[in-house]
C-alpha cells in the first residue's frame, strides 16, 4: 500500500510543480491545483476501497499520514484561491486588515481545537487507534466533521488535514503580510526565473534544514524550524508533512547520523580538489 500511495503522491507533486511554473496568474494556478488534488483524492479513494489493511498500524498510517497529505493540499489550495478572489484592492491598509482578519480566524480555529492540535504537534501516538481507525470512532471523544462515507473516514483524519492546511495557509498569510510591511514591490504573480526541484529524498532535505537551523544561519539564530520548513516547501514546491517524525528517525540512526551532510562535505572536497588539480595543471603548462 505504501509504495502505491507514495507513487500517487509523487505524481501529484510533479503535476503541481508543472502548474507552478507554467507562467499563469496565481489564481489560475491555484484553481488548476484544486482540480488536480480532487482527481488525486478520487484516485486514492478508489484504490483504498479495494484494499484490505494488513494491520491496525497499517490503517493508522493511512489515515494519519497518507490521506491527510492529499486532503490538506486540497484544503490549502482552496483557502489561498479564496484569499486571492476576496482580497481587497486599493489601499494597503485594507489588505493588511483583511489578512489580519484571516489570521485571527485561524487563531480561533487552533484555540478551539487546542487539545488535538497539541496532540498532533507533540507527535503523540497514544490515541491513534481511536483517532485514526474507522472502528475507533467514539461519540464520547471530541467530535469532528467527517465524510459521509465512514468506510473511508475516521473521527479525526479530516481534522488533521484541516490543521495541516491551516498551518500552511497561516504561513502564506504571514509572508503576504511581511511583503506589505517591507513594501515589497514585486508583483505576487512573479515566480523564480529558474525554478529548482529538490530531487533528493525528503529526509535529506529535513536533515539539511535542521542542520541550518542548528547552526543559526537564519535571522541571527532566531528562526523557528517551522518557519524554515515552510520556506523550503514554498521554494522547492515540496510537501514535508510531519517533518518532526522524519527528524526523529534521523536522531535514531545508529551510525552515519548525518548522511546528507557527509555527502555534501565529500562532494565539495572533491570539487575543491578537482579545482586545485586543474589550477596546478595550468601552472605546470605555463612553466613549460
MARVEX-320022 format. One record per residue: y, z, x of N, C-alpha, C in turn. Coordinates in steps of 0.001 Angstrom, whole numbers, padded with zeros to 6 digits, always signed. Layout:
MARVEX-320022
YZXYZXYZX...
//
This chain:
MARVEX-320022
-001207+000000+000825+000000+000000+000000+001263+000000+000863+001256+000812+001924+002463+000949+002734+002828-000366+003420+001825-001090+003885+002091-002367+004553+002727-003361+003591+002196-003428+002376+002713-004368+001376+004139-004003+000973+004376-002722+000681+005711-002318+000232+006738-002460+001356+006323-002202+002591+007231-002414+003721+007586-003890+003860+006612-004747+003568+006856-006188+003615+007843-006593+002527+007684-006027+001331+008619-006296+000232+010033-005887+000638+010130-004686+001211+011447-004143+001555+012097-004939+002685+011297-005321+003662+011819-006124+004769+012338-007468+004266+011602-008076+003333+012044-009349+002752+013359-009171+002003+013485-008060+001276+014718-007788+000542+015886-007626+001511+015685-006872+002576+016753-006657+003551+017199-007973+004192+016229-008830+004498+016566-010134+005096+017394-010976+004139+017023-010958+002861+017777-011720+001860+019182-011149+001681+019294-009827+001707+020605-009189+001583+021476-009496+002798+020857-009564+003974+021605-009927+005180+022190-011327+005072+021397-012241+004514+021870-013613+004337+023078-013655+003415+023024-012880+002346+024138-012840+001400+025401-012298+002069+025229-011262+002891+026386-010605+003503+027081-011474+004535+026448-012572+004935+027063-013450+005947+027337-014853+005412+027311-015004+004094+027476-016357+003539+028938-016748+003316+029859-015834+003617+031277-016168+003504+031857-016037+002113+031050-015644+001130+031555-015475-000239+032420-014212-000330+033300-014137-001326+034070-012906-001546+033122-011717-001772+033604-010522-001442+032744-009337-001534+032156-009148-002925+032965-009353-003954+032476-009159-005317+031288-010063-005611+031348-011312-005156+030245-012247-005372+029023-011848-004552+029263-011319-003341+028150-010852-002515+027408-009713-003201+028164-008754-003734+027528-007610-004387+026836-008014-005683+027417-008958-006388+026792-009448-007623+025449-010097-007305+025408-010920-006260+024162-011561-005853+023161-010526-005339+023649-009497-004672+022780-008445-004152+022122-007668-005288+022869-007436-006356+022315-006740-007530+021153-007536-008110+021331-008844-008224+020280-009711-008765+019052-009683-007870+019261-009744-006555+018142-009698-005611+017373-008388-005729+018090-007278-005802+017443-005965-005913+016629-005856-007195+017179-006391-008264+016476-006336-009556+015165-007102-009481+015177-008256-008823+013954-009045-008658+012943-008308-007775+013442-007683-006704+012566-006944-005797+011950-005741-006500+012736-005062-007341+012231-003920-008094+011133-004343-009073+011328-005490-009710+010317-006008-010642+009029-006361-009899+009180-006926-008713+008014-007284-007893+007259-006035-007461+008001-005004-007069+007384-003742-006660+006630-003107-007824+007243-003097-008987+006615-002504-010167+005351-003261-010552+005400-004574-010469+004230-005393-010793+003074-005089-009846+003394-004922-008569+002344-004630-007586+001715-003265-007842+002548-002251-008078+002044-000890-008259+001253-000748-009560+001570-001575-010549+000870-001483-011840-000626-001739-011707-001020-002460-010671-002443-002747-010469-003008-002026-009242-002247-001045-008744-002669-000319-007545-003068+001106-007911-004155+001580-007342-004603+002957-007558-004302+003774-006309-003497+004799-006479-003151+005640-005340-004393+006317-004786-004482+006340-003454-005662+006877-002797-005683+008401-002800-004521+009018-002907-004428+010478-002861-003103+010928-003451-002960+012231-003617-001694+012798-004074-000583+012482-003070-000932+012564-001777+000045+012280-000730+000520+010834-000803-000397+009934-001123-000068+008522-001253+000908+008302-002411+000663+008982-003510+001539+008870-004685+002914+009469-004394+002935+010629-003752+004210+011264-003397+005008+010354-002475+004339+009758-001491+005032+008860-000561+005701+007710-001312+004999+007158-002290+005584+006025-003022+006816+006456-003812+006689+007534-004584+007781+007918-005477+008915+008666-004767+008642+009197-003580+009691+009899-002839+010328+009020-001768+009544+008138-001167+010045+007350-000043+010271+005880-000400+009276+005266-001050+009306+003815-001246+010200+003399-002414+009865+003858-003592+010620+003425-004776+012119+003723-004674+012523+004918-004204+013966+005180-004082+014694+004248-003112+013978+003693-002123+014621+002740-001218+015158+001546-002003+014330+001020-002906+014711-000147-003696+015755+000220-004751+015492+001305-005486+016359+001646-006603+017727+002140-006131+017778+002841-005004+019070+003331-004514+019970+002173-004105+019393+001128-003525+020192-000063-003189+020788-000669-004455+019950-000807-005473+020374-001392-006745+021541-000587-007339+021400+000734-007378+022442+001600-007937+023717+001519-007104+023545+001514-005779+024702+001445-004877+025487+000150-005066+024795-000962-005110+025475-002252-005261+026212-002329-006597+025634-001775-007647+026308-001736-008949+027583-000897-008853+027498+000252-008179+028663+001133-008038+029801+000426-007311+029477-000249-006202+030517-000931-005432+031080-002121-006209+030200-002853-006886+030662-004001-007683+031638-003524-008762+031282-002435-009450+032172-001893-010482+033494-001434-009876+033430-000858-008685+034651-000440-007992+035551-001644-007725+034964-002721-007224+035748-003914-006905+036363-004535-008158+035642-004431-009279+036137-005004-010532+037232-004144-011168+037164-002831-010949+038060-001920-011661+039230-001414-010819+039168-001614-009506+040216-001042-008669+041570-001638-009041+042593-000793-009086+043925-001277-009475+044553-002118-008364+045363-003047-008757+046102-003864-007795+047534-003361-007734+048221-003730-006682+049619-003318-006572+049807-002207-005564+050503-001157-005975+050881-000075-005075+049655+000622-004485+049744+000960-003200+048645+001651-002518+048359+002998-003153+049398+003662-003636+049220+004985-004228+048271+004946-005417+048340+003867-006203+047464+003742-007369+046010+003580-006925+045812+002808-005865+044453+002601-005359+043907+003894-004767+044760+004626-004031+044322+005913-003474+043943+006880-004586+044732+006886-005638+044457+007764-006768+043116+007409-007419+042847+006112-007524+041587+005658-008116+040395+006060-007236+040531+005850-005925+039447+006205-005007+039192+007712-005041+040247+008495-005031+040087+009952-005073+039440+010403-006377+039742+009688-007451+039105+009994-008732+037599+009725-008681+037231+008609-008057+035819+008277-007886+035118+009325-007012+035777+009736-005937+035205+010750-005055+035040+012081-005784+035985+012394-006645+035895+013637-007422+034705+013590-008378+034471+012426-008979+033303+012267-009864+032004+012469-009096+031957+011932-007889+030763+012092-007059+030545+013555-006683+031624+014241-006362+031504+015670-006022+030966+016459-007204+031453+016136-008395+030959+016826-009592+029471+016551-009783+029060+015311-009498+027641+014973-009625+026805+015796-008646+027240+015850-007394+026483+016614-006391+026463+018103-006732+027585+018610-007219+027642+020027-007598+026709+020311-008768+026669+019402-009725+025815+019575-010905+024333+019551-010529+024015+018791-009489+022622+018674-009050+022402+019375-007713+023112+020490-007520+023129+021171-006223+021744+021610-005763+020934+022124-006679+019617+022648-006290+018725+021553-005708+018629+020443-006432+017762+019363-005944+018399+018662-004749+019728+018572-004734+020418+017945-003601+020127+018722-002318+020142+020042-002413+019830+020874-001248+018363+020686-000846+017491+020561-001843+016070+020325-001567+015890+019020-000792+016569+017987-001229+016486+016670-000582+017072+016698+000820+018266+017280+000967+018948+017267+002257+018241+018126+003294+017547+019159+002873+016865+020054+003806+015502+019517+004233+015058+018423+003588+013755+017860+003924+012599+018684+003406+012836+019473+002366+011790+020338+001811+010675+019519+001169+009502+020101+001095+008333+019404+000530+007542+020247-000458+007872+021530-000594+007015+022425-001369+006916+022067-002848+007917+021350-003370+007902+020967-004786+007583+019490-004986+007173+018813-003938+006950+017364-004020+005929+016983-005083+004874+017751-005209+003835+017389-006179+004356+017480-007604+005307+018361-007835+005918+018471-009168+006950+017374-009381+007775+017143-008364+008873+016192-008489+008436+014733-008404+007401+014447-007602+007113+013054-007255+005678+012606-007555+005051+013245-008515+003800+012712-009068+003967+012645-010579+003335+011666-011162+003518+011460-012599+002924+012607-013409+001809+013132-012951+001209+014266-013656+001936+015564-013409+002884+015542-012460+003591+016764-012119+004784+017052-012995+005088+016179-013949+006266+016393-014789+006092+017647-015637+007086+018486-015616+007032+019771-016308+008361+019988-017009+008321+020166-018311+009563+020330-019072+010301+021595-018675+009615+022508-018009+010282+023743-017596+011043+023561-016291+010759+022436-015612+011501+022120-014396+012784+021413-014819+013784+021443-013962+015052+020776-014257+014806+019338-014701+015263+019003-015889+015003+017682-016447+016000+016670-015913+015580+015440-015901+016448+014363-015427+016106+013102-016184+017111+012254-016336+016892+010945-016951+015849+010189-016139+014872+009629-016812+013900+008798-016110+013461+007687-017027+012771+006706-016473+012445+005498-017210+011482+005774-018363+011487+004858-019325+010584+004982-020458+009130+004891-020018+008863+004065-019027+007505+003850-018553+007084+005016-017667+006397+005996-018233+006006+007188-017488+004926+006890-016463+004244+005750-016603+003231+005366-015621+003895+005000-014299+005151+004597-014375+005863+004146-013176+007000+005094-012804+007022+006283-013380+008134+007193-013121+007655+008632-012985+008415+009394-012213+008206+010838-012134+009488+011515-012606+009483+012824-012623+010656+013522-013145+011886+013386-012260+011680+013122-010933+012821+013173-010031+013006+011940-009146+012202+010908-009288+012416+009750-008404+013725+009030-008746+014095+009009-010022+015375+008399-010399+016536+009227-009840+016423+010550-009952+017481+011416-009443+017653+011235-007941+016538+011146-007216+016617+010948-005774+017279+009610-005449+016902+008557-006173+017517+007238-005968+019019+007311-006198+019402+008027-007233+020820+008156-007571+021583+008927-006496+020976+009973-005974+021614+010773-004929+021817+009943-003667+020779+009202-003250+020878+008368-002054+021978+007321-002232+022001+006699-003409+023020+005681-003694+024414+006288-003702+024547+007468-004305+025861+008108-004383+026368+008560-003019+025457+008983-002147+025864+009325-000782+026452+008099-000083+025766+006976-000245+026233+005749+000401+027539+005260-000226+027663+005385-001544+028897+004994-002228+030050+005895-001794+029763+007165-001600+030771+008112-001122+031281+007696+000255+030352+007290+001135+030752+006808+002463+031624+005558+002350+031238+004656+001444+032015+003435+001227+033439+003770+000792+033579+004693-000152+034900+005069-000659+035740+005736+000421+035108+006570+001233+035845+007238+002306+036371+006233+003331+035574+005194+003595+036023+004144+004508+037198+003381+003903+037097+003063+002603+038203+002384+001928+039475+003227+001964+039318+004524+001757+040473+005423+001786+041053+005518+003190+040181+005542+004186+040644+005597+005572+041430+004344+005942+040986+003195+005438+041723+001952+005691+043150+002052+005161+043263+002607+003966+044597+002739+003372+045442+003723+004168+044842+004835+004563+045584+005854+005303+046020+005349+006672+045222+004457+007227+045554+003893+008541+046355+002602+008422+046667+002232+007168+047399+000991+006896+046697-000201+007537+045390-000253+007323+044587-001364+007844+044952-002619+007075+045490-003605+007767+045938-004828+007122+044838-005860+006964+043638-005575+007503+042586-006585+007457+042091-006763+006032+042008-007979+005509+041514-008206+004158+040090-007675+004012+039755-007039+002867+038409-006480+002694+037318-007529+002738+037666-008807+002469+036642-009849+002470+036246-010277+003882+037086-009891+004887+036805-010342+006241+035565-009649+006781+034655-010397+007355+033443-009836+007936+033426-010119+009427+032437-009588+010109+032333-009824+011542+032148-011303+011823+032820-011799+012845+032695-013208+013184+031294-013534+013694+030693-012582+014402+029347-012793+014926+028449-011659+014439+027961-011725+013218+027150-010641+012674+025880-010441+013500+025543-009187+013721+024366-008845+014508+023309-008221+013612+022062-008491+013926+020942-007917+013190+020133-007034+014122+019883-005805+013724+019062-004904+014532+017607-005338+014403+016981-005720+015512+015622-006265+015466+014579-005330+016077+015032-004160+016588+014071-003143+016983+013724-002325+015736+012891-001322+015895+012470-000527+014743+013591+000413+014284+013472+000897+013055+014455+001846+012538+014403+003152+013327+013194+003535+013746+013057+004751+014544+013824+004616+015855+013788+003426+016457+014542+003184+017690+016044+003371+017455+016537+002836+016336+017967+002950+016041+018347+004406+015801+017494+005141+015121+017777+006561+014856+017781+007352+016157+016861+007018+017070+016858+007671+018387+018177+007420+019111+018660+006189+019066+019931+005840+019717+021098+006589+019083+021127+006632+017751+022218+007297+017041+022274+008782+017399+021120+009446+017347+021094+010875+017655+021501+011131+019108+021120+010213+020007+021498+010365+021411+023017+010249+021571+023627+009280+020875+025074+009091+020963+025831+010292+020397+025347+010815+019284+025992+011992+018685+025816+013204+019595+024616+013365+020153+024358+014498+021047+025250+014441+022286+025551+013218+022754+026409+013054+023933+027887+013212+023583+028211+013220+022287+029596+013416+021865+030506+012235+022110+029956+011012+021997+030761+009828+022316+031727+009438+021198+031555+009990+019987+032431+009637+018867+033369+010800+018534+034637+010470+018283+035612+011463+017803+035624+012732+018650+035532+012557+019963+035536+013709+020886+034419+014705+020568+033302+014178+020126+032148+015037+019852+032152+015689+018490+033090+015282+017620+033216+015932+016311+032634+015118+015156+031962+014000+015453+031399+013163+014381+030083+013736+013888+029905+013744+012563+028654+014201+011979+027619+013082+012023+026363+013459+012124+025290+012472+012215+025287+011562+010985+025565+012131+009823+025574+011353+008576+026611+010239+008639+027788+010531+009198+028862+009539+009295+028471+008407+010232+027868+008766+011356+027471+007753+012337+026344+006885+011781+025390+007504+011094+024299+006743+010468+024873+005748+009474+025811+006203+008655+026428+005320+007663+027124+004141+008336+027806+004403+009446+028496+003340+010182+027505+002292+010683+026422+002742+011303+025443+001805+011840+024742+001033+010721+024510+001684+009592+023896+000994+008454+024803-000134+007972+026107+000134+007933+027064-000868+007475+027168-002025+008460+027258-001701+009740+027434-002732+010762+026217-003642+010861+025026-003045+010841+023807-003822+011039+023117-004207+009734+023730-003845+008585+023141-004182+007277+021686-003710+007215+021486-002440+007532+020148-001871+007561+020157-000555+006802+019081-000248+006122+018961+000992+005358+018032+001931+006115+018573+003061+006580+017775+004003+007370+017127+005086+006511+017452+005122+005227+016784+006042+004305+016897+007491+004765+015780+008199+004690+015759+009610+005065+015563+009717+006577+016642+009437+007274+016583+009299+008724+016155+010581+009427+016426+011747+008820+016082+013004+009475+014569+013187+009589+013802+012548+008676+012341+012611+008792+011881+011883+010051+012487+010703+010290+012128+009948+011494+012570+010700+012744+013710+011390+012667+014154+012184+013806+013168+013330+014068+012664+013925+012989+011661+014982+013147+010420+014437+013850+010027+013219+013485+008882+012586+014154+009164+012403+015647+010401+012044+015973+010774+011861+017380+010638+013183+018143+011078+014274+017526+011033+015576+018202+009610+016060+018405+008676+015506+017632+007268+015945+017731+006453+015120+018721+007086+014153+019372+006357+013359+020357+005883+014253+021497+004644+014072+021900+004075+014883+022973+004543+014407+024340+004655+013085+024503+005156+012533+025755+006022+011323+025425+006743+010829+026411+007672+009712+026179+008559+010008+024979+009255+011124+025038+010010+011589+023879+011217+010711+023575+011725+010009+024581+012885+009123+024372+012483+007689+024704+011657+007125+023881+011071+005808+024150+012140+004738+024299+013053+004651+023326+014077+003599+023376+015029+003824+024548+015494+005051+024728+016439+005327+025805+015832+005005+027167+014550+005296+027321+013874+004955+028581+013827+003441+028768+013558+002711+027684+013540+001242+027750+014914+000700+028134+015957+001267+027521+017316+000817+027800+017687+001060+029261+017310+002233+029767+017618+002551+031163+016929+001574+032109+015636+001322+031865+014899+000392+032720+015460-001022+032634+015829-001435+031409+016369-002786+031227+017688-002954+031978+018550-001927+031908+019835-002004+032600+019641-001978+034115+018725-001144+034593+018462-001088+036030+017941-002430+036546+017072-003066+035746+016571-004394+036132+017718-005398+036185+018627-005302+035214+019773-006210+035162+020667-006002+036387+020900-004739+036723+021731-004430+037891+021068-004936+039172+019761-004680+039297+019033-005133+040489+019077-006656+040612+018935-007314+039450+018986-008779+039453+020351-009276+039921+021416-008618+039463+022773-008991+039865+022972-008763+041362+022465-007640+041857+022597-007335+043280+021828-008348+044128+020649-008727+043646+019854-009728+044371+020569-011069+044416+021163-011449+043259+021881-012727+043189+023100-012712+044111+023845-011578+044089+025028-011474+044962+024629-011502+046429+023510-010816+046737+023042-010819+048114+022611-012191+048577+022000-012935+047659+021549-014292+047990+022747-015198+048250+023801-015023+047447+025015-015840+047625+025670-015522+048962+025755-014215+049266+026377-013801+050543+025596-014348+051721+024257-014344+051600+023405-014852+052684+023641-016338+052915+023780-017075+051801+024006-018516+051909+025367-018790+052549+026387-017971+052192+027715-018159+052738+027724-017924+054257+026932-016941+054703+026853-016658+056129+026215-017810+056867+025212-018435+056204+024535-019558+056828+025452-020793+056862
//
